[in-house]
């Protein structure tokens, strides 16, 4: 099962996101609170809206209620963010893939928390990635494959601790038998030399970011 989570972060290019949504086959779409406003603006009908609903306008709320959309409302005082709650609901559906949109924004604490939210699904064997117009972000270890186009910017950053990389293939700046230290982020702004790359991670959690400049 493939699930899309739409959160209340920055989505400035609806055409980009809508094209990506139409290219993928999502079995379920979950909106985290104000993410339903983004869905409404893109003409998307979610399957579920969760959160405290404090960022959801009355107009959008009533519109989706009239469409029979399911809502699960939580109290404003809670230990989890609305996106965290959305991820929990997604995991209950036994997905094989989760895509996250609207999860990067001006609140860096929320952005960083959303990055950390990818670790638990990843450890459960679920493909999970965070996407916006400029970034595709995912957690990796073991043998990692990256697909894209020649020249795509690729950054490799340690997540939570040092990462030992045995070998990279298809990246311009090669890494062999080297540690990426948690306090020395030297893996930024590499790039693909072809349409695929492979990274062999011997230990640690790697944050892979396929990026493009504005």
C-alpha positions as CSV (number, residue, x, y, z in Angstrom):
1,X,0.0,0.0,0.0
2,X,1.3,3.4,-1.0
3,X,0.3,6.3,1.2
4,X,0.7,10.1,0.8
5,X,0.9,12.4,3.8
6,X,0.2,16.1,3.1
7,X,1.2,18.4,6.0
8,X,0.9,22.1,6.7
9,X,4.4,23.2,5.7
10,X,5.3,25.3,2.6
11,X,3.9,24.2,-0.7
12,X,4.3,27.1,-3.1
13,X,4.2,25.2,-6.4
14,X,1.0,23.3,-6.5
15,X,1.5,22.3,-10.1
16,X,4.7,20.5,-9.2
17,X,3.1,18.6,-6.4
18,X,-0.1,17.8,-8.3
19,X,1.9,16.4,-11.2
20,X,3.9,14.2,-8.8
21,X,0.7,13.0,-7.1
22,X,-0.9,12.2,-10.5
23,X,2.2,10.2,-11.5
24,X,2.0,8.0,-8.4
25,X,-0.7,5.6,-7.4
26,X,-1.6,6.3,-3.8
27,X,-4.0,4.0,-2.1
28,X,-4.6,6.4,0.8
29,X,-4.1,10.2,1.2
30,X,-3.8,11.5,4.8
31,X,-3.8,15.2,5.6
32,X,-2.2,16.5,8.8
33,X,-4.4,19.4,9.9
34,X,-3.7,22.4,7.6
35,X,-2.4,20.0,5.0
36,X,-6.0,19.6,4.0
37,X,-5.9,23.2,2.8
38,X,-3.1,22.3,0.4
39,X,-5.2,19.3,-0.7
40,X,-8.2,21.5,-1.2
41,X,-6.1,24.0,-3.3
42,X,-4.9,21.2,-5.5
43,X,-8.4,19.7,-5.9
44,X,-7.5,16.5,-4.1
45,X,-9.9,14.5,-2.0
46,X,-8.1,13.0,1.0
47,X,-9.2,9.8,2.7
48,X,-8.4,11.1,6.2
49,X,-7.7,14.3,8.0
50,X,-6.0,14.1,11.5
51,X,-4.8,16.6,14.1
52,X,-6.1,19.3,16.3
53,X,-7.6,21.1,13.3
54,X,-6.4,24.5,14.4
55,X,-4.9,25.3,11.0
56,X,-8.0,24.2,9.1
57,X,-10.3,27.0,7.8
58,X,-14.1,26.6,8.4
59,X,-14.6,26.7,4.7
60,X,-12.3,23.7,3.9
61,X,-13.6,21.8,7.0
62,X,-17.2,22.1,5.9
63,X,-16.3,21.3,2.3
64,X,-14.6,18.0,3.2
65,X,-17.3,17.2,5.8
66,X,-19.9,17.5,3.0
67,X,-17.7,15.2,0.9
68,X,-17.8,12.5,3.6
69,X,-14.1,12.7,4.5
70,X,-13.2,11.1,7.8
71,X,-11.8,13.3,10.5
72,X,-9.9,12.3,13.6
73,X,-9.6,15.3,15.9
74,X,-7.0,15.5,18.7
75,X,-6.7,17.9,21.6
76,X,-4.4,20.9,21.1
77,X,-2.3,19.9,24.1
78,X,-0.6,16.7,23.0
79,X,2.9,15.1,22.8
80,X,2.8,14.6,19.1
81,X,2.7,17.0,16.1
82,X,-0.1,16.6,13.6
83,X,2.4,15.1,11.1
84,X,3.5,12.6,13.8
85,X,-0.1,11.6,14.2
86,X,-0.5,11.3,10.4
87,X,2.6,9.0,10.3
88,X,1.1,6.8,13.1
89,X,-2.1,6.4,11.2
90,X,-0.2,5.6,8.0
91,X,1.8,2.9,9.8
92,X,-1.4,1.3,11.0
93,X,-2.3,0.7,7.4
94,X,0.8,-1.6,6.8
95,X,2.2,0.5,3.9
96,X,5.1,-0.4,1.7
97,X,5.7,3.2,0.8
98,X,5.0,6.6,2.4
99,X,5.6,9.9,0.6
100,X,5.5,13.1,2.7
101,X,4.6,16.6,1.2
102,X,4.3,19.9,2.9
103,X,6.8,18.8,5.6
104,X,9.4,21.4,5.0
105,X,8.8,25.0,6.0
106,X,9.8,28.1,7.9
107,X,9.7,26.3,11.3
108,X,13.0,24.4,11.3
109,X,12.0,22.6,14.5
110,X,9.0,21.0,12.6
111,X,11.2,20.3,9.5
112,X,13.8,18.5,11.6
113,X,11.2,16.6,13.6
114,X,9.6,15.5,10.3
115,X,13.0,14.2,9.2
116,X,13.3,12.2,12.4
117,X,9.8,10.8,11.8
118,X,11.1,9.0,8.8
119,X,13.4,6.8,10.9
120,X,10.8,4.5,12.5
121,X,9.1,3.6,9.2
122,X,12.5,3.1,7.6
123,X,13.5,0.7,10.3
124,X,10.3,-1.2,9.7
125,X,11.3,-1.7,6.0
126,X,9.0,0.9,4.6
127,X,10.2,3.2,1.8
128,X,9.6,6.7,3.0
129,X,10.7,10.0,1.5
130,X,10.0,13.7,2.0
131,X,9.5,15.7,-1.2
132,X,9.2,19.4,-2.2
133,X,10.1,21.4,-5.3
134,X,13.8,21.4,-4.4
135,X,14.4,18.3,-2.3
136,X,13.9,14.6,-2.1
137,X,15.0,13.3,1.2
138,X,15.2,9.8,2.6
139,X,17.0,7.7,5.2
140,X,19.2,4.8,4.1
141,X,21.7,2.2,5.1
142,X,23.1,-1.0,3.6
143,X,23.2,-0.9,-0.2
144,X,21.6,2.3,-1.4
145,X,20.5,3.1,-5.0
146,X,19.9,6.6,-6.2
147,X,18.1,7.3,-9.5
148,X,18.0,10.7,-11.2
149,X,19.7,12.5,-14.0
150,X,23.4,13.3,-14.6
151,X,24.3,16.4,-12.7
152,X,21.7,16.0,-10.0
153,X,23.0,17.3,-6.7
154,X,23.3,14.6,-4.0
155,X,24.2,15.3,-0.4
156,X,25.1,12.5,2.1
157,X,24.8,13.5,5.7
158,X,25.0,11.4,8.9
159,X,21.9,11.1,10.9
160,X,22.2,10.5,14.6
161,X,25.9,9.4,14.6
162,X,28.9,8.7,12.4
163,X,28.3,6.8,9.2
164,X,30.9,4.5,7.7
165,X,30.7,4.3,3.9
166,X,32.4,1.4,2.2
167,X,32.1,2.6,-1.3
168,X,30.2,4.9,-3.7
169,X,29.6,4.4,-7.4
170,X,28.2,7.0,-9.9
171,X,29.0,10.0,-7.8
172,X,31.5,12.6,-8.9
173,X,33.3,12.8,-5.5
174,X,34.0,9.2,-4.6
175,X,33.9,8.0,-1.0
176,X,35.8,4.7,-0.1
177,X,36.3,3.2,3.3
178,X,35.6,6.5,5.0
179,X,33.7,7.8,7.9
180,X,31.2,10.7,7.6
181,X,31.5,12.2,11.1
182,X,28.3,13.6,12.8
183,X,30.2,16.8,13.6
184,X,31.9,17.3,10.2
185,X,29.3,17.5,7.4
186,X,31.6,17.0,4.4
187,X,29.1,15.1,2.2
188,X,27.2,18.1,0.8
189,X,26.9,19.0,-2.9
190,X,28.1,15.8,-4.6
191,X,26.5,15.0,-7.9
192,X,25.5,12.2,-10.2
193,X,27.9,11.2,-13.0
194,X,25.1,9.2,-14.7
195,X,21.5,8.4,-14.1
196,X,22.1,6.1,-11.2
197,X,24.4,5.9,-8.2
198,X,25.1,3.3,-5.5
199,X,26.3,3.8,-2.0
200,X,27.3,0.9,0.3
201,X,26.8,1.9,4.0
202,X,28.5,-0.4,6.4
203,X,27.2,1.3,9.6
204,X,25.1,4.2,10.7
205,X,22.1,5.9,9.3
206,X,22.6,8.1,6.2
207,X,20.4,11.0,5.2
208,X,20.3,11.2,1.4
209,X,19.2,14.5,-0.1
210,X,18.7,14.8,-3.9
211,X,18.5,18.6,-4.3
212,X,18.2,21.3,-6.9
213,X,18.9,25.0,-6.7
214,X,16.1,27.5,-7.0
